[in-house]
Amino acid sequence: MPIPSQIRKTGRQILLLDNLFIVLGFYVVFPLVSTHFVSQVGWSALFVGFALGFRQFVQQGFGIIGGAIADRFGAKPMIVAGMFLRCVGFICMAIASEPWLLLLSCLLSALGGLLFDPPRMGLTIKFTRPHERGKFISLLMIQDNAGAVIGALIGGILIDYDFHLVCWCGAFIFFLCGIFNIFFLPAYHIAVGKVPIVNGMKMVVKDKKFTRYVLTLTGYYVLWVQIMLMLPLTITNVSGSPSYVKWMYAIQASISLILLYPLARWSEKYFRLDQRLKFGLFLMSFAFIIIGFTTQLTLLLSLIALFYLGAIIAEPARETLSTVLSNPKAKGSYMGFSRLGLALGGFIGYTGAGWLYDIAIQIGFPHLPWIALTTIGLLTLSYLQYQFKNEPPMLHVKMRKIG
């Protein structure tokens, strides 16, 4: 049964407010995890990178399960439970004086995200028509960046007092987010009918074009997740203080608020989705190779701005392309599986970059992680070019659904 326009509008407004809670709570805490446990506590970058990658892999790698459950039972119970689980995860991180406690906190945070992330994306598809989906996703990403800088600023202020305050603040935000969803989130099913859990998962796995695209994004996410590891560590090393990390997110928010929406609206008229994704990835890779040889804070922040410019070009196209290729009969399952690239890329990006960072310090060659990251970006770009070389001239959101 079609959803009336007013209900769609209300649903989108709730999703926007809900998204602000989530982004704010996340960015209060996670950008400071690497700087706190590596630079202040003295743990190895390899272990902290593994913990961050472990969270990413569990949340995104098993997202298809969370999405399939949401297809069967509805989005609201999964989203509410996920918010409270992440709240508990941040409380655990606040008391993480031993490595196993950090791993436990990352696991709980991951399970929370596994529950709430796929159904939220499924609701985004449900509350938007195909021709307006790209616009709404761009708005979500603008909000993501604004919430990121506000969260990072709050975290940057609180960490000057105590990292425990950072974690308790993030936990409180997710607690409020859970309460908000209990009272205001509509109890909608996100799939067309109640798809059996296993059937929804099988439907995705058999969709070769979708699965190939998702797995290709592993390389893209290896670069993207460095906003939580290598970029904060590099800023801290160059500036001498973790409090400068907040300026990275100020740059991110400024570029996003000014350029993301107009760039997305302009480029969608003239370029295919895959072309926008590939060009954004090229800029990200180009920025990384120069960052590896930079020792001046001003130049470093300028290159980070170039990296974010590439990201705001690539991200709306990447997310919209995922929805275009998904099957409406199993939205949650498709959106859950679409996070597998982030799971693999996050685990490889965090753990691998942390390992290379430790090796680079030992051998006195700090450029090593950045050379490796740039190579991965260029290889991913090449495979995306091969994968979409035979697409029609204008691959837009009106493209035929696959699967």
RAVEN-V348693 format. One record per residue. N is the residue number from 1. PHI is phi as a letter, one per 20 degrees, with the letter a starting at -180 (NA if undefined). D_FIRST is the distance of its C-alpha to the first C-alpha in Angstrom with 1 decimal. Layout:
BEGIN
{{N	PHI	D_FIRST} {N	PHI	D_FIRST}}
END
This chain:
BEGIN
{{1	NA	0.0} {2	f	3.8} {3	e	6.5} {4	g	9.4} {5	g	12.6} {6	f	14.6} {7	f	12.7} {8	g	12.9} {9	f	16.5} {10	f	17.3} {11	f	15.9} {12	f	18.2} {13	f	21.1} {14	f	20.9} {15	f	20.9} {16	f	23.9} {17	f	25.8} {18	f	25.0} {19	f	26.2} {20	f	29.4} {21	g	30.3} {22	f	29.9} {23	f	31.9} {24	f	34.5} {25	f	35.1} {26	f	35.4} {27	f	37.8} {28	f	40.0} {29	d	41.0} {30	f	40.5} {31	f	42.5} {32	d	45.5} {33	f	45.4} {34	f	47.4} {35	f	50.0} {36	f	50.5} {37	f	50.9} {38	e	52.8} {39	f	54.8} {40	d	55.4} {41	e	55.3} {42	n	56.8} {43	f	54.4} {44	f	54.2} {45	f	51.6} {46	f	50.8} {47	f	49.8} {48	f	47.8} {49	f	46.1} {50	f	45.4} {51	f	43.9} {52	f	41.6} {53	f	40.7} {54	f	40.1} {55	f	37.5} {56	f	35.8} {57	f	35.9} {58	f	34.6} {59	f	31.7} {60	e	30.6} {61	f	32.0} {62	d	30.0} {63	f	26.9} {64	f	25.1} {65	f	25.7} {66	f	24.3} {67	f	21.2} {68	f	20.8} {69	f	21.2} {70	f	18.6} {71	g	16.1} {72	e	17.1} {73	d	17.6} {74	o	15.8} {75	f	17.3} {76	g	19.1} {77	g	21.7} {78	f	22.7} {79	f	23.1} {80	f	25.2} {81	f	27.4} {82	f	28.0} {83	f	29.2} {84	f	31.7} {85	f	32.9} {86	f	33.7} {87	g	35.5} {88	f	37.7} {89	f	38.3} {90	f	39.7} {91	f	41.9} {92	f	43.3} {93	f	44.0} {94	f	46.0} {95	d	48.4} {96	f	48.6} {97	e	52.3} {98	c	52.3} {99	g	50.4} {100	f	48.5} {101	f	47.0} {102	f	45.7} {103	f	44.1} {104	f	42.6} {105	f	41.2} {106	f	39.7} {107	f	38.1} {108	f	36.5} {109	f	35.2} {110	f	33.8} {111	f	32.1} {112	f	30.5} {113	f	29.2} {114	g	28.1} {115	f	25.7} {116	e	24.4} {117	f	24.5} {118	f	21.9} {119	f	19.0} {120	f	19.9} {121	f	19.7} {122	f	16.3} {123	f	15.1} {124	f	16.8} {125	f	14.8} {126	f	11.5} {127	e	12.9} {128	c	14.5} {129	e	14.1} {130	g	16.6} {131	f	19.2} {132	d	19.4} {133	f	19.3} {134	f	23.1} {135	f	23.9} {136	f	22.1} {137	f	23.7} {138	f	27.0} {139	f	26.6} {140	f	26.0} {141	f	29.2} {142	f	31.2} {143	f	30.3} {144	g	31.3} {145	f	34.6} {146	f	35.3} {147	f	34.5} {148	f	36.7} {149	f	39.7} {150	f	39.3} {151	f	39.0} {152	f	41.9} {153	f	44.0} {154	f	43.5} {155	f	44.3} {156	f	47.3} {157	f	48.7} {158	f	48.2} {159	f	49.7} {160	f	53.0} {161	e	53.2} {162	a	51.7} {163	f	49.0} {164	g	48.1} {165	f	47.0} {166	g	44.7} {167	f	42.9} {168	f	42.8} {169	f	41.2} {170	f	38.4} {171	f	37.9} {172	f	37.6} {173	f	35.0} {174	f	32.7} {175	f	33.4} {176	f	32.2} {177	f	29.1} {178	f	28.2} {179	f	28.8} {180	g	26.7} {181	f	23.7} {182	g	24.2} {183	e	24.0} {184	d	21.6} {185	f	19.1} {186	f	15.6} {187	e	15.0} {188	e	11.9} {189	e	11.6} {190	e	12.1} {191	e	11.7} {192	e	9.1} {193	n	10.1} {194	e	13.5} {195	f	15.9} {196	g	19.4} {197	g	21.6} {198	f	24.1} {199	f	21.8} {200	f	20.1} {201	f	23.7} {202	f	25.0} {203	g	22.3} {204	f	23.7} {205	f	27.3} {206	f	27.2} {207	e	25.9} {208	f	29.4} {209	f	28.8} {210	f	26.6} {211	f	29.1} {212	f	32.1} {213	f	30.8} {214	f	30.0} {215	f	33.5} {216	f	35.2} {217	f	34.0} {218	g	36.4} {219	f	39.2} {220	f	37.4} {221	f	36.7} {222	g	40.4} {223	f	41.3} {224	f	38.5} {225	f	39.3} {226	f	42.9} {227	f	41.8} {228	d	42.1} {229	c	45.4} {230	f	47.7} {231	f	47.0} {232	f	47.7} {233	f	50.7} {234	f	52.1} {235	f	51.7} {236	f	53.4} {237	f	56.2} {238	f	56.9} {239	e	56.7} {240	n	58.1} {241	b	55.5} {242	f	51.9} {243	f	51.2} {244	f	51.0} {245	g	47.7} {246	f	45.9} {247	f	47.1} {248	f	45.2} {249	f	41.9} {250	f	43.2} {251	f	43.6} {252	g	40.1} {253	f	38.5} {254	f	40.7} {255	f	39.9} {256	f	36.1} {257	f	36.0} {258	e	38.2} {259	d	37.1} {260	g	33.8} {261	f	31.4} {262	f	33.8} {263	f	34.6} {264	f	31.1} {265	f	30.2} {266	f	33.4} {267	f	33.5} {268	f	29.9} {269	e	31.3} {270	c	34.2} {271	c	33.8} {272	f	31.6} {273	f	29.8} {274	f	32.4} {275	f	35.3} {276	f	34.4} {277	f	34.0} {278	f	37.4} {279	f	39.3} {280	f	38.1} {281	f	39.3} {282	f	42.6} {283	f	43.3} {284	f	42.6} {285	f	45.0} {286	f	47.6} {287	f	47.6} {288	f	48.1} {289	f	51.2} {290	f	52.9} {291	g	51.9} {292	f	53.8} {293	d	57.0} {294	d	56.5} {295	c	58.7} {296	d	58.2} {297	f	55.5} {298	f	54.9} {299	f	54.4} {300	g	52.3} {301	f	49.9} {302	f	49.9} {303	f	48.9} {304	f	46.1} {305	f	44.9} {306	f	44.9} {307	g	43.0} {308	f	40.3} {309	f	40.2} {310	f	39.4} {311	f	36.7} {312	f	34.9} {313	f	35.0} {314	f	33.8} {315	f	31.2} {316	g	28.4} {317	f	28.8} {318	f	28.9} {319	f	25.7} {320	f	23.8} {321	f	25.2} {322	f	23.9} {323	f	20.3} {324	f	20.9} {325	e	22.2} {326	e	19.6} {327	e	17.1} {328	f	13.4} {329	f	13.5} {330	b	15.9} {331	g	15.9} {332	f	18.0} {333	f	20.5} {334	f	20.9} {335	f	21.5} {336	f	23.8} {337	f	25.8} {338	f	26.0} {339	e	28.3} {340	f	30.8} {341	f	32.7} {342	f	33.1} {343	f	34.2} {344	f	36.9} {345	f	37.9} {346	f	38.1} {347	f	40.3} {348	f	42.5} {349	f	42.7} {350	f	43.6} {351	f	45.9} {352	f	47.4} {353	f	48.1} {354	f	49.5} {355	f	51.8} {356	f	52.9} {357	f	53.5} {358	f	55.9} {359	f	57.6} {360	f	58.0} {361	f	59.8} {362	f	62.0} {363	e	63.1} {364	m	63.2} {365	c	60.8} {366	f	57.9} {367	f	56.3} {368	g	55.3} {369	f	51.7} {370	f	50.9} {371	f	52.3} {372	f	50.2} {373	f	47.0} {374	f	47.6} {375	f	48.3} {376	f	45.0} {377	f	43.2} {378	f	45.0} {379	f	44.3} {380	f	40.6} {381	g	40.7} {382	f	42.5} {383	f	40.0} {384	f	37.1} {385	f	39.1} {386	f	39.6} {387	f	35.9} {388	d	34.5} {389	f	37.6} {390	d	36.0} {391	f	32.8} {392	f	32.1} {393	g	33.7} {394	c	30.7} {395	e	28.3} {396	d	25.6} {397	f	22.0} {398	e	21.2} {399	g	22.8} {400	g	21.3} {401	f	19.5} {402	d	22.0} {403	o	21.6}}
END
